[in-house]
Amino acid sequence: MVAQGITGRTRPTKVKKQAGAQKRKRDHVYVEQLDDAVAELDLKDGAYKDFTDLPLSGATKAGLKAAHFSMMTDIQAKAIPIALKGHDILGAAKTGSGKTLAFLIPVLENLHRLQHIGADAGLGALIISPTRELAIQIFDVLRKIGKHGHMFAAGLVIGGKSLEAEREALTRMNILVATPGRILQHLSQTAAFNVDDLKMLVLDEADRILDMGFQRDVDAILDYLPKERQTMLFSATQSSKVSDLARLSLHEPEYVSVHAEDKSATPKTLQQNYFVCPVEEKLDTLWSFIQASKKKKILCFFSSAKMVRFVYESFRHMQPGIPLLHIHGRQKQGARLDVTTKFGAAKASCLFATDVAARGLDFPAVDFVIQVDCPEDVDTYIHRVGRTARYHREGRGVLFLAPSEEEGMLRRFETKKVPIESINARQKKKQSIKSQLVHMCFKDPELKYLAQKAFVTYTKSLYVQKDKEIFNIKNYDLEAFAASLGLPGAPKIRFLKDDDDKKKKQQSRQELEVSESDEEEAEGKQPKTVRTKYDRMFERQNQNVLADHYKKLVQDGEAEGASDENDFTGDAPNAGKDDDDFLAVKRRIPAEGEDADAQGAENDDPTASKGKVIHLAGASQPLIIDSNRREKLLKSKKKLLNFMDKGKKLIYDDDGNAHEMYELEDEDDFRAKGLPEEQRQKFLDAERDAVAQVDVLDKAAAKAKRKEKARKRKERERGEVGVGSDEEGGAEVADAYEDALANFRADAMLSDDDDGDDDEQPQKHGKKWFQSDSEEESAPSKKRKKTKSIRHVEEPQTLEDMEALAAGLLS
Ligand SMILES: Nc1ncnc2c1ncn2[C@@H]1O[C@H](COP(=O)(O)OP(=O)(O)OP(=O)(O)O)[C@@H](O)[C@H]1O
């Protein structure tokens, strides 16, 4: 947790005490005056324009002045006076319109007027943000405007550090900025963390926090908080449902929606375009776009972390001439923070991101937001595109739409007042990177694996989209998409296969029903579906089972009144006649306590039956079918394997006789050889000697090879060796290979005392094009040193590095 006293001045103790008492008196008078002024606030629209027009504490005014905030934005002018008066607020305003200050100023001021200060006061305000990055940003703004005279202790609780370390500081905090998961963890586990006196709760990006993903956390958090409090919700897209508001116990909330009457839901300074692009052409288009915008600051959104990583790794390898960065939720916190800082400070850079960067983040001067994968809905689109054109600045958004997504998305944009126009790409400038990607995937299995993952996650993201009118997986050419990632074919996708299987099953069931009912009308008509031998077999058996079962029910019912037991365990005499099948019904289940084998003779006795017993080829035990569920089991080959014997590994002696791999020695023979511990020791000594002998030989061989090689090198140097024939060359290669092997072996066995020369060490690891994120973060510096020679593996560390790298690549 980052904790901070917002101010801290030191004076000698005695003077300090007196000054403190005087100050408290002054503050008291001052706070009363502020209270009066707040009570007098005019809530009419446009009553106040400047921060100095509001009854704010000197500390807040000083903070705003130092940060160069003077004129209020619309949402600030409207929301701050209402919030100062203590009302609950539902605030909605366009992206980049200054919502952060709209809730931070009331937080500081209201707690100040309540004199909710110091460790004893406990937590006064809790600000919840959906992402860590946004929480950090809010905390930064709070610090910026709060450090000029306020005495609050403020902290940031976003995880990534030990709970223990946060615990103690947490209990002294007056204001906390937190992510839902982490604060809930403290609420439930940190006993001394007292929130009983909480005065204010703020949910930034409220629509996200209240949606399904955070629902459980937020509900649990609310359970800990006092009901009597001021609650404020802010978002760029107001979509909170009534039920959400009930959960939050809002008290007569004021709806502050400053841009509701505007023609557009997005900033006026934002130019928005879409580009119709089949999925298989997306990467070509993106690459071409980046090539034409090397001096710009670009933020590209994708639907999954795997897509982000694949595009980042592959584009990086192709050296685009602009520093590339990537961010997604699977990175460690440190890496994410590093990326946001670098991108924030960069003049020209391209950041590939998932929606983790879609909300609230305030990167200065982003030129382009490219939405490469279509957002799930218009709200997500608005949040993403809102990373540019912030606070009256200009910016451009480009959305890639697959042809099948165009119509539906445009309709939704119209409803939500998003002005967006179509554009075309300049075909002349378009470059194809397909063959490069194919080549790279071929050369590097890791990249290929990433491409496969990217393909699967993208496909899955389409498949799970809620808006099926826009996203129908059948409308995408997945084979072509896979090829565009450099893959030789579309990877098999389990969920699609499962879906097909389900459909097939449903279809077969329906057809079965149809064929059953049709039978009476048109006998002999065969169903048209493609069926396997096993499908046919099981259906036939099932029909028999059902038919016989039914027959027996009727017989039993007629004969003795069908008992429950017979209903579910009875079997028919002819049920096991189908001997051609590999699953053949041989006997009925034995009665309790009876030997199954002994029942064989009673095979045909219907009254002895309790179920159906089948013998599987390869299984030592008979399988008892006494329920429908078990019967279904038989349809799964995988599950059937559970009933099969595992098999034994056999070895053959010189006479061709099979033996089990491990056979137990005769016990008497074993005992005759001595005590077990002595035998074990003897065995270990013998093995150790054998290894030592081989070791000596290996070392000698390695040394001889090295000598031989050194001799050849010297000969070459002296020019005594002429141009070798192919054969000689081949021999040298073989030598080198042997040499490497010898060294490798010696390496493995000798470890520390290896005296081989380093420059002849074989390279154990193949050339790596990239490292995974975890590797990047956890690799010790020693490792880094080793890979230093592979220039393109290294991440630029600072903006200067990135610019230098970009310049290098450009030249
Ligand atoms: N009164 C102001 N004067 C000048 N700049 C301001 C003012 N208020 C906010 N800003 C600046 O505007 C930018 C956007 O502000 P902020 O991040 O609060 O927007 P937001 O409405 O929360 O956006 P989003 O919906 O994307 O989260 C910031 O860079 C901030 O410093």
The ligand as an SDF file (V2000), in Angstrom:
LIG
                    3D

 31 33  0  0  0  0  0  0  0  0999 V2000
  -10.7790   22.1030  -14.4810 N   0  0  0  0  0  0  0  0  0  0  0  0
   -9.8340   21.6060  -15.2300 C   0  0  0  0  0  0  0  0  0  0  0  0
   -8.9650   22.4210  -15.8590 N   0  0  0  0  0  0  0  0  0  0  0  0
   -8.0000   21.9130  -16.6430 C   0  0  0  0  0  0  0  0  0  0  0  0
   -7.8010   20.5980  -16.8720 N   0  0  0  0  0  0  0  0  0  0  0  0
   -8.6310   19.7400  -16.2650 C   0  0  0  0  0  0  0  0  0  0  0  0
   -9.6810   20.1910  -15.4190 C   0  0  0  0  0  0  0  0  0  0  0  0
  -10.3210   19.1250  -14.9490 N   0  0  0  0  0  0  0  0  0  0  0  0
   -9.7070   18.0480  -15.4800 C   0  0  0  0  0  0  0  0  0  0  0  0
   -8.6960   18.4000  -16.2680 N   0  0  0  0  0  0  0  0  0  0  0  0
   -7.7930   17.5300  -17.0450 C   0  0  0  0  0  0  0  0  0  0  0  0
   -8.6150   16.8010  -17.9690 O   0  0  0  0  0  0  0  0  0  0  0  0
   -8.1050   15.4990  -18.1610 C   0  0  0  0  0  0  0  0  0  0  0  0
   -9.2350   14.4900  -17.9880 C   0  0  0  0  0  0  0  0  0  0  0  0
   -9.7050   14.4910  -16.6780 O   0  0  0  0  0  0  0  0  0  0  0  0
  -10.2500   13.1600  -15.9810 P   0  0  0  0  0  0  0  0  0  0  0  0
   -9.2430   12.0830  -16.0910 O   0  0  0  0  0  0  0  0  0  0  0  0
  -10.7350   13.5280  -14.6500 O   0  0  0  0  0  0  0  0  0  0  0  0
  -11.4490   12.8270  -16.9680 O   0  0  0  0  0  0  0  0  0  0  0  0
  -12.6270   11.7740  -16.7880 P   0  0  0  0  0  0  0  0  0  0  0  0
  -13.8920   12.4880  -17.0440 O   0  0  0  0  0  0  0  0  0  0  0  0
  -12.4880   11.0820  -15.4880 O   0  0  0  0  0  0  0  0  0  0  0  0
  -12.3550   10.7890  -17.9850 O   0  0  0  0  0  0  0  0  0  0  0  0
  -12.7320    9.2460  -18.1340 P   0  0  0  0  0  0  0  0  0  0  0  0
  -14.2130    9.1560  -18.2650 O   0  0  0  0  0  0  0  0  0  0  0  0
  -12.0350    8.8200  -19.3500 O   0  0  0  0  0  0  0  0  0  0  0  0
  -12.2470    8.5860  -16.8960 O   0  0  0  0  0  0  0  0  0  0  0  0
   -7.0060   15.3240  -17.1380 C   0  0  0  0  0  0  0  0  0  0  0  0
   -5.7860   15.4230  -17.8180 O   0  0  0  0  0  0  0  0  0  0  0  0
   -7.1580   16.4620  -16.1840 C   0  0  0  0  0  0  0  0  0  0  0  0
   -5.9430   16.8980  -15.6710 O   0  0  0  0  0  0  0  0  0  0  0  0
  1  2  1  0
  2  3  1  0
  2  7  2  0
  3  4  2  0
  4  5  1  0
  5  6  2  0
  6  7  1  0
  6 10  1  0
  7  8  1  0
  8  9  2  0
  9 10  1  0
 10 11  1  0
 11 12  1  0
 11 30  1  0
 12 13  1  0
 13 14  1  0
 13 28  1  0
 14 15  1  0
 15 16  1  0
 16 17  2  0
 16 18  1  0
 16 19  1  0
 19 20  1  0
 20 21  2  0
 20 22  1  0
 20 23  1  0
 23 24  1  0
 24 25  2  0
 24 26  1  0
 24 27  1  0
 28 29  1  0
 28 30  1  0
 30 31  1  0
M  END
$$$$
